[in-house]
Amino acid sequence: MNNYLGENNPLWIQGFGNLSWLYSIFLVMGVLATISAAAASMTLKKIPIKEFMHAIYIIIPIGIIGGSIFGKAGANINWYRLVFFWEPGLSIFAALLFGSTAGFAWFWRKRYLRKISIWVYADNIVPHILLGQAIGRWGNLFNHEILGSEIVIDNYMWLPTFIWQRLFYFYDVSTGERLTELVYRQPLFLYESVATFFCWITIVFLVPLCFKLINKKPWKLDAAAFPTKKKPLEFNQIKHLQSYFEIEYQKMPSKDNKKNLFFLSKKNIWKKAYFTYEVDEDVSNNLQAQINAHRANNLNALKKIRDEKVKLKHKLDKEKKLFLANKITKKEYKSNKKHSHSEFNISIKKQKQDSFKLKNFWFLNSKELSKVNNPYNLKIMRCGFQTSLYIIFYSLIRIILDSFRNAFELPLRNAPTTNYVMISLVLIFGIIMAVFSQFIAPNKWREEGWLYEKSY
């Protein structure tokens, strides 16, 4: 602590409340940035945004109020102030948990209406939360929160004055008592803001670019289907592939100016090669029929079990009537009853296996359907992968930055070990989800007619 800096710090003299109202402004700006980026992403990919716009009215209030209640729980404040989200103490982890749960429930309910996988929505919304976080964290500067361990302020005076002069708490975060000494602390809000912004750039722009860089180049695989500016073709020489909408070719004159040549931009080459490519309807319907037959096997098994149960009941009722009418002995009744149950179990043995929903779900196979939709065997970023990267990146950010925070300010207050274990489990979940979404799900649960991979 440097007392001479404290004495000259106008914020220390003016007290709490100086520009603290900007916290709400930055919070709103962060939310609007997330909404705008998500809407722009969905619009560019031609994904209907109606359900997303409706979801906003559910996700944001639940997320913010849930984050405020969880973040302030245990603090020395009146109970009704738990929902005052404009005041310090908003837990981003809780806001994400409550908001994502509400969003998942909404889009899960609406997925059949638009035939859009919930992972398509997630990949176009979740990564952009990082942008909102990068902006919203600046509100913590003016609220004097999200600060770390003590520092020698002389080493941080390279920061703009309006930043370093705010790197202290007015109140003890664990007791709520006003502090009497000026103690400067690390700007964790700034670290997190910068980190989340670069993670947003990485997930939204760099990762998709990397997939293109490491991929086979379509124009090298099939020059007739993908003419480039360096190697244009006459229109009747181009190999035209069936697609969801017409691919736009660019025109240029030949060297002798006697005819027109056509070529595709790199963007349209990728579209034609995979994103807008449409499989022959008979082929896709046949593969989808196989998937439907597998699913129907489960339903048929359940129906067979129900029918056999009805038969068993009728048989047992008949045996019971014979026993009550003294037409068979008690010993015969028990023997017949045991025999009927034995026959029932034998008759439904296979159906029991087929009726097991988890087994039926796991053994679905859409590998061939996925394969025919990717005729050039390109390396494609699958749905759910970007959402997984958000979970991985943000978990890593929190594991690193939480090591500099007061134990009371952790998501799980005064329980650092439990806190790190929980975040580590979230990190592991993100890694598993990335592997699952990229390599397993597309080959097991893809179905024709859903906007699943074609949105990318």
C-alpha positions as CSV (number, residue, x, y, z in Angstrom):
1,M,0.0,0.0,0.0
2,N,1.2,3.5,-0.8
3,N,-0.4,6.1,1.4
4,Y,0.7,9.0,-0.6
5,L,-1.1,7.6,-3.6
6,G,-4.1,6.9,-1.5
7,E,-4.2,10.5,-0.2
8,N,-4.0,11.8,-3.7
9,N,-6.6,9.4,-5.1
10,P,-9.8,11.4,-5.8
11,L,-11.9,8.2,-5.8
12,W,-10.9,7.5,-2.2
13,I,-11.9,11.0,-1.2
14,Q,-15.2,11.0,-3.0
15,G,-16.2,7.5,-1.7
16,F,-18.4,4.8,-3.2
17,G,-20.9,5.8,-5.9
18,N,-18.5,7.6,-8.2
19,L,-19.6,6.3,-11.7
20,S,-20.9,3.0,-10.2
21,W,-24.0,3.5,-12.3
22,L,-21.8,2.5,-15.3
23,Y,-21.9,-1.1,-14.0
24,S,-25.5,-1.4,-15.3
25,I,-24.7,0.3,-18.5
26,F,-21.8,-2.1,-19.3
27,L,-24.0,-5.0,-18.3
28,V,-26.7,-4.0,-20.7
29,M,-24.1,-3.3,-23.4
30,G,-22.7,-6.8,-22.9
31,V,-26.1,-8.4,-23.2
32,L,-26.9,-6.4,-26.3
33,A,-23.6,-7.3,-27.9
34,T,-24.2,-11.0,-27.3
35,I,-27.7,-10.8,-28.8
36,S,-26.5,-8.8,-31.8
37,A,-23.6,-11.1,-32.6
38,A,-25.8,-14.2,-32.2
39,A,-28.5,-12.7,-34.4
40,A,-25.9,-11.7,-37.1
41,S,-24.4,-15.2,-37.0
42,M,-27.7,-16.9,-37.5
43,T,-28.7,-14.5,-40.2
44,L,-25.5,-15.1,-42.2
45,K,-26.1,-18.8,-41.9
46,K,-29.7,-18.5,-43.0
47,I,-31.0,-19.9,-39.7
48,P,-34.5,-18.6,-38.7
49,I,-34.1,-16.3,-35.7
50,K,-37.7,-16.1,-34.6
51,E,-37.3,-18.7,-31.8
52,F,-34.1,-17.1,-30.7
53,M,-35.7,-13.7,-30.3
54,H,-38.5,-15.2,-28.3
55,A,-36.0,-17.0,-26.1
56,I,-34.3,-13.8,-25.2
57,Y,-37.3,-12.8,-23.0
58,I,-36.8,-16.0,-21.0
59,I,-33.0,-16.6,-21.0
60,I,-31.8,-13.1,-20.0
61,P,-34.1,-12.4,-17.0
62,I,-33.6,-15.9,-15.6
63,G,-29.9,-15.8,-16.1
64,I,-29.4,-12.3,-14.5
65,I,-31.7,-12.8,-11.6
66,G,-30.3,-16.3,-10.9
67,G,-26.7,-15.0,-11.1
68,S,-27.6,-12.1,-8.8
69,I,-29.3,-14.4,-6.1
70,F,-26.5,-16.9,-6.2
71,G,-23.7,-14.3,-6.2
72,K,-25.1,-12.4,-3.3
73,A,-26.2,-15.3,-1.2
74,G,-24.3,-15.4,2.1
75,A,-23.4,-11.7,1.9
76,N,-24.3,-9.4,4.7
77,I,-27.3,-7.7,3.0
78,N,-31.1,-7.6,3.2
79,W,-32.8,-10.6,1.5
80,Y,-34.7,-8.5,-1.0
81,R,-31.4,-7.1,-2.3
82,L,-30.5,-10.5,-3.6
83,V,-32.3,-9.6,-6.9
84,F,-30.7,-6.2,-7.2
85,F,-28.5,-7.3,-10.2
86,W,-27.2,-3.7,-10.7
87,E,-25.4,-4.0,-7.4
88,P,-22.0,-5.8,-6.9
89,G,-22.1,-9.6,-6.6
90,L,-23.4,-11.0,-9.9
91,S,-22.1,-14.6,-10.3
92,I,-21.3,-15.2,-13.9
93,F,-21.2,-19.0,-13.4
94,A,-24.7,-19.0,-11.9
95,A,-26.0,-16.6,-14.6
96,L,-24.7,-19.0,-17.2
97,L,-26.1,-22.0,-15.4
98,F,-29.6,-20.6,-15.0
99,G,-29.7,-18.9,-18.4
100,S,-28.4,-21.9,-20.3
101,T,-30.8,-24.2,-18.5
102,A,-33.7,-22.0,-19.5
103,G,-32.4,-21.7,-23.1
104,F,-31.9,-25.5,-23.4
105,A,-35.5,-26.1,-22.2
106,W,-36.9,-23.6,-24.7
107,F,-35.0,-24.8,-27.7
108,W,-35.5,-28.4,-26.8
109,R,-39.2,-27.8,-26.9
110,K,-39.0,-25.9,-30.2
111,R,-36.5,-28.1,-32.1
112,Y,-39.2,-30.1,-33.9
113,L,-41.0,-27.0,-35.0
114,R,-38.1,-25.8,-37.2
115,K,-36.3,-29.1,-37.6
116,I,-33.2,-27.4,-36.2
117,S,-30.8,-29.2,-33.8
118,I,-30.4,-27.6,-30.4
119,W,-26.6,-27.6,-31.1
120,V,-27.1,-25.4,-34.1
121,Y,-28.7,-22.8,-31.8
122,A,-26.0,-23.3,-29.2
123,D,-23.1,-22.8,-31.6
124,N,-24.7,-19.5,-32.8
125,I,-25.4,-18.2,-29.3
126,V,-23.0,-19.6,-26.7
127,P,-19.6,-18.5,-28.1
128,H,-20.9,-14.9,-28.4
129,I,-21.4,-14.8,-24.6
130,L,-17.6,-14.3,-24.5
131,L,-18.0,-11.0,-26.3
132,G,-20.7,-10.0,-23.8
133,Q,-18.5,-11.0,-20.9
134,A,-15.6,-9.0,-22.3
135,I,-17.7,-5.9,-22.4
136,G,-19.7,-6.5,-19.2
137,R,-16.5,-7.0,-17.1
138,W,-15.7,-3.3,-17.5
139,G,-18.7,-2.5,-15.3
140,N,-16.8,-4.3,-12.5
141,L,-14.1,-1.6,-12.7
142,F,-16.6,1.2,-11.8
143,N,-18.3,-1.0,-9.1
144,H,-14.9,-1.8,-7.6
145,E,-15.1,-5.6,-7.8
146,I,-13.5,-8.6,-9.4
147,L,-10.1,-7.6,-8.0
148,G,-7.3,-10.0,-6.9
149,S,-4.4,-10.1,-4.5
150,E,-2.6,-7.0,-3.1
151,I,-0.1,-5.3,-5.4
152,V,2.4,-2.5,-5.4
153,I,0.5,0.1,-7.4
154,D,3.8,1.6,-8.8
155,N,4.1,-1.4,-11.0
156,Y,0.6,-0.9,-12.5
157,M,0.7,2.8,-13.2
158,W,1.3,2.2,-16.8
159,L,-2.4,1.5,-17.0
160,P,-4.6,4.5,-17.8
161,T,-5.3,6.6,-14.7
162,F,-9.0,5.9,-14.7
163,I,-8.2,2.2,-14.3
164,W,-5.4,2.1,-11.7
165,Q,-7.1,4.6,-9.5
166,R,-10.0,2.2,-9.1
167,L,-8.1,-0.9,-8.2
168,F,-9.3,-1.1,-4.6
169,Y,-12.3,-2.1,-2.5
170,F,-14.4,0.4,-0.6
171,Y,-15.9,-2.4,1.5
172,D,-14.7,-5.7,2.8
173,V,-16.2,-8.3,0.4
174,S,-16.8,-10.8,3.2
175,T,-18.3,-8.6,5.9
176,G,-19.6,-5.6,4.0
177,E,-17.9,-3.2,6.4
178,R,-16.3,-0.1,5.0
179,L,-12.6,-0.2,4.8
180,T,-10.4,2.4,6.4
181,E,-7.2,1.7,4.5
182,L,-6.5,2.0,0.7
183,V,-5.2,-1.3,-0.6
184,Y,-4.6,-1.7,-4.4
185,R,-5.3,-5.0,-6.0
186,Q,-4.8,-6.9,-9.3
187,P,-7.3,-6.0,-12.0
188,L,-8.8,-9.4,-12.5
189,F,-11.7,-7.9,-14.4
190,L,-9.3,-6.6,-17.0
191,Y,-7.5,-9.9,-17.3
192,E,-10.8,-11.7,-17.8
193,S,-12.1,-9.1,-20.2
194,V,-9.0,-9.4,-22.4
195,A,-9.0,-13.2,-22.1
196,T,-12.7,-13.7,-23.0
197,F,-12.3,-11.3,-26.0
198,F,-9.4,-13.3,-27.5
199,C,-11.3,-16.5,-26.8
200,W,-14.3,-15.1,-28.7
201,I,-12.0,-14.2,-31.7
202,T,-10.5,-17.7,-31.5
203,I,-13.7,-19.7,-31.4
204,V,-15.8,-17.7,-33.8
205,F,-13.1,-16.8,-36.4
206,L,-9.8,-18.6,-36.0
207,V,-11.1,-22.2,-35.4
208,P,-13.3,-22.3,-38.5
209,L,-10.4,-20.8,-40.5
210,C,-8.1,-23.6,-39.2
211,F,-10.5,-26.2,-40.4
212,K,-10.2,-24.7,-43.9
213,L,-6.4,-24.4,-43.7
214,I,-5.9,-28.1,-42.8
215,N,-8.6,-29.3,-45.2
216,K,-8.3,-30.8,-48.6
217,K,-8.8,-28.1,-51.2
218,P,-12.0,-28.8,-53.2
219,W,-10.5,-27.2,-56.3
220,K,-7.6,-29.7,-56.2
221,L,-9.9,-32.6,-55.7
222,D,-12.3,-31.8,-58.5
223,A,-11.2,-28.9,-60.8
224,A,-14.2,-29.4,-63.1
225,A,-16.7,-28.8,-60.2
226,F,-14.8,-26.0,-58.6
227,P,-13.3,-23.6,-61.1
228,T,-11.1,-20.9,-59.7
229,K,-10.1,-17.5,-61.0
230,K,-6.8,-18.9,-62.1
231,K,-8.5,-21.8,-63.9
232,P,-11.9,-20.6,-65.0
233,L,-14.1,-22.8,-67.3
234,E,-16.9,-22.3,-69.8
235,F,-20.3,-22.8,-68.1
236,N,-21.1,-26.0,-70.0
237,Q,-17.7,-27.5,-68.9
238,I,-18.5,-27.0,-65.2
239,K,-19.6,-30.1,-63.2
240,H,-22.8,-28.9,-61.5
241,L,-23.7,-30.5,-58.2
242,Q,-27.2,-30.5,-56.7
243,S,-27.5,-27.9,-54.0
244,Y,-30.2,-26.3,-51.7
245,F,-29.9,-23.0,-53.5
246,E,-28.2,-21.8,-56.7
247,I,-24.4,-21.2,-56.4
248,E,-23.3,-17.8,-57.8
249,Y,-20.5,-18.0,-60.4
250,Q,-18.4,-15.0,-61.3
251,K,-17.9,-14.2,-65.0
252,M,-14.7,-13.1,-66.8
253,P,-13.8,-12.8,-70.5
254,S,-11.3,-15.3,-72.0
255,K,-7.9,-14.1,-73.2
256,D,-9.1,-13.7,-76.8
257,N,-12.4,-12.0,-75.6
258,K,-14.4,-14.5,-77.7
259,K,-16.2,-16.2,-74.9
260,N,-17.1,-15.9,-71.2
261,L,-15.4,-18.0,-68.5
262,F,-16.8,-18.7,-65.1
263,F,-15.2,-19.3,-61.7
264,L,-16.2,-19.5,-58.0
265,S,-15.0,-17.4,-55.1
266,K,-13.3,-19.4,-52.3
267,K,-16.4,-18.8,-50.1
268,N,-18.7,-20.3,-52.8
269,I,-16.3,-23.2,-53.4
270,W,-16.7,-24.3,-49.8
271,K,-20.5,-23.8,-50.0
272,K,-20.7,-25.9,-53.1
273,A,-18.4,-28.6,-51.8
274,Y,-20.3,-29.2,-48.6
275,F,-22.5,-26.6,-47.0
276,T,-25.1,-26.4,-49.7
277,Y,-24.6,-29.8,-51.3
278,E,-27.8,-31.8,-51.5
279,V,-27.8,-35.6,-51.6
280,D,-30.0,-37.4,-54.1
281,E,-33.4,-37.7,-52.5
282,D,-33.8,-41.4,-53.1
283,V,-30.4,-42.1,-51.5
284,S,-31.1,-39.9,-48.4
285,N,-34.7,-41.3,-48.0
286,N,-33.3,-44.9,-48.1
287,L,-30.7,-44.2,-45.4
288,Q,-33.2,-42.3,-43.3
289,A,-35.6,-45.3,-43.6
290,Q,-32.9,-47.5,-42.1
291,I,-32.6,-45.1,-39.2
292,N,-36.4,-45.0,-38.8
293,A,-36.5,-48.8,-38.9
294,H,-34.0,-49.0,-36.0
295,R,-36.1,-46.6,-34.0
296,A,-39.3,-48.4,-34.8
297,N,-37.8,-51.6,-33.5
298,N,-37.8,-50.1,-30.0
299,L,-41.5,-49.0,-30.4
300,N,-42.5,-52.4,-31.7
301,A,-40.7,-54.1,-28.8
302,L,-42.6,-52.0,-26.3
303,K,-45.9,-52.8,-28.0
304,K,-45.1,-56.5,-28.0
305,I,-44.3,-56.4,-24.3
306,R,-47.6,-54.6,-23.6
307,D,-49.6,-57.1,-25.7
308,E,-47.9,-60.0,-23.9
309,K,-48.6,-58.5,-20.5
310,V,-52.3,-58.3,-21.4
311,K,-52.3,-61.9,-22.5
312,L,-50.5,-62.9,-19.2
313,K,-53.1,-61.0,-17.2
314,H,-56.0,-62.8,-18.9
315,K,-54.3,-66.2,-18.5
316,L,-53.7,-65.5,-14.8
317,D,-57.3,-64.3,-14.2
318,K,-58.6,-67.5,-15.9
319,E,-56.4,-69.6,-13.6
320,K,-57.6,-67.7,-10.6
321,K,-61.2,-68.2,-11.5
322,L,-60.6,-72.0,-11.9
323,F,-58.9,-72.1,-8.4
324,L,-61.7,-70.1,-6.7
325,A,-64.3,-72.4,-8.4
326,N,-62.4,-75.4,-6.9
327,K,-61.7,-76.8,-10.3
328,I,-57.9,-76.9,-9.7
329,T,-56.0,-77.3,-6.5
330,K,-53.9,-74.6,-4.9
331,K,-50.7,-76.5,-5.9
332,E,-51.9,-76.7,-9.5
333,Y,-52.8,-73.0,-9.4
334,K,-49.3,-72.0,-8.2
335,S,-47.7,-74.3,-10.7
336,N,-49.8,-72.9,-13.6
337,K,-49.1,-69.4,-12.5
338,K,-45.3,-70.0,-12.4
339,H,-45.5,-71.7,-15.8
340,S,-47.4,-68.7,-17.3
341,H,-44.8,-66.2,-16.0
342,S,-42.0,-68.4,-17.3
343,E,-43.6,-68.5,-20.8
344,F,-44.1,-64.7,-20.6
345,N,-40.4,-64.1,-19.8
346,I,-39.3,-66.4,-22.6
347,S,-41.6,-64.7,-25.2
348,I,-40.4,-61.2,-24.4
349,K,-36.7,-62.0,-23.9
350,K,-35.7,-60.4,-27.1
351,Q,-38.2,-57.6,-26.8
352,K,-36.8,-56.6,-23.4
353,Q,-33.4,-56.1,-25.0
354,D,-34.9,-54.1,-27.9
355,S,-37.1,-52.0,-25.6
356,F,-34.2,-50.7,-23.6
357,K,-34.2,-47.1,-24.8
358,L,-30.6,-46.2,-23.9
359,K,-29.3,-49.2,-25.8
360,N,-31.6,-48.4,-28.8
361,F,-30.4,-44.8,-28.7
362,W,-26.7,-45.6,-28.5
363,F,-26.8,-48.2,-31.3
364,L,-28.4,-45.8,-33.8
365,N,-26.1,-45.4,-36.8
366,S,-26.1,-42.5,-39.3
367,K,-22.5,-42.9,-40.5
368,E,-23.6,-43.6,-44.1
369,L,-26.0,-40.7,-44.1
370,S,-23.2,-38.4,-42.8
371,K,-20.8,-39.8,-45.4
372,V,-23.1,-39.2,-48.5
373,N,-23.6,-35.6,-47.3
374,N,-19.8,-35.1,-47.5
375,P,-18.8,-36.6,-50.9
376,Y,-15.3,-35.0,-50.8
377,N,-14.6,-36.3,-47.3
378,L,-13.8,-32.8,-46.0
379,K,-12.9,-32.1,-42.4
380,I,-15.9,-30.2,-41.1
381,M,-16.4,-28.5,-37.8
382,R,-19.4,-30.3,-36.4
383,C,-22.3,-28.8,-34.5
384,G,-21.7,-28.5,-30.7
385,F,-17.9,-28.2,-31.2
386,Q,-17.8,-24.4,-30.7
387,T,-20.1,-24.6,-27.7
388,S,-17.7,-27.2,-26.3
389,L,-14.7,-24.8,-26.8
390,Y,-16.6,-22.1,-24.9
391,I,-16.9,-24.4,-21.9
392,I,-13.2,-25.5,-22.2
393,F,-11.8,-22.0,-22.6
394,Y,-13.9,-20.3,-20.0
395,S,-13.2,-23.0,-17.5
396,L,-9.4,-22.5,-18.0
397,I,-9.8,-18.8,-17.6
398,R,-11.6,-19.3,-14.3
399,I,-9.2,-21.9,-13.0
400,I,-6.3,-19.4,-13.6
401,L,-7.9,-16.2,-12.4
402,D,-9.7,-17.7,-9.3
403,S,-6.3,-18.5,-7.9
404,F,-5.8,-14.7,-7.4
405,R,-9.2,-14.1,-5.8
406,N,-10.4,-13.9,-2.2
407,A,-11.9,-17.2,-1.0
408,F,-15.1,-15.5,-0.2
409,E,-15.4,-14.2,-3.9
410,L,-15.2,-17.7,-5.4
411,P,-18.4,-19.2,-7.0
412,L,-18.4,-21.6,-4.0
413,R,-17.5,-19.3,-1.2
414,N,-14.8,-20.1,1.3
415,A,-14.4,-23.5,-0.4
416,P,-11.4,-23.1,-2.8
417,T,-10.7,-26.8,-3.1
418,T,-14.3,-27.7,-3.9
419,N,-14.4,-24.7,-6.3
420,Y,-11.5,-25.9,-8.3
421,V,-12.8,-29.5,-8.4
422,M,-16.1,-28.3,-9.7
423,I,-14.5,-26.1,-12.4
424,S,-12.2,-28.9,-13.3
425,L,-15.2,-31.2,-13.8
426,V,-16.8,-28.6,-16.0
427,L,-13.5,-28.5,-18.0
428,I,-13.5,-32.3,-18.4
429,F,-17.2,-32.2,-19.4
430,G,-16.3,-29.6,-22.1
431,I,-13.4,-31.8,-23.5
432,I,-15.7,-34.9,-23.6
433,M,-18.4,-32.9,-25.3
434,A,-15.9,-31.6,-27.9
435,V,-14.8,-35.2,-28.8
436,F,-18.4,-36.4,-28.7
437,S,-19.8,-33.6,-30.9
438,Q,-17.0,-33.7,-33.4
439,F,-16.3,-37.4,-33.9
440,I,-19.3,-39.4,-32.5
441,A,-22.6,-37.6,-32.7
442,P,-22.6,-36.9,-36.5
443,N,-22.1,-40.6,-37.2
444,K,-24.7,-41.9,-34.8
445,W,-27.6,-39.4,-34.6
446,R,-27.7,-37.3,-37.7
447,E,-31.0,-37.4,-39.5
448,E,-32.1,-36.1,-42.9
449,G,-34.3,-33.0,-43.0
450,W,-32.7,-31.4,-40.0
451,L,-30.6,-28.2,-40.2
452,Y,-27.8,-30.0,-38.4
453,E,-24.5,-29.6,-40.2
454,K,-25.6,-27.8,-43.4
455,S,-25.9,-24.5,-41.5
456,Y,-22.1,-24.3,-41.5
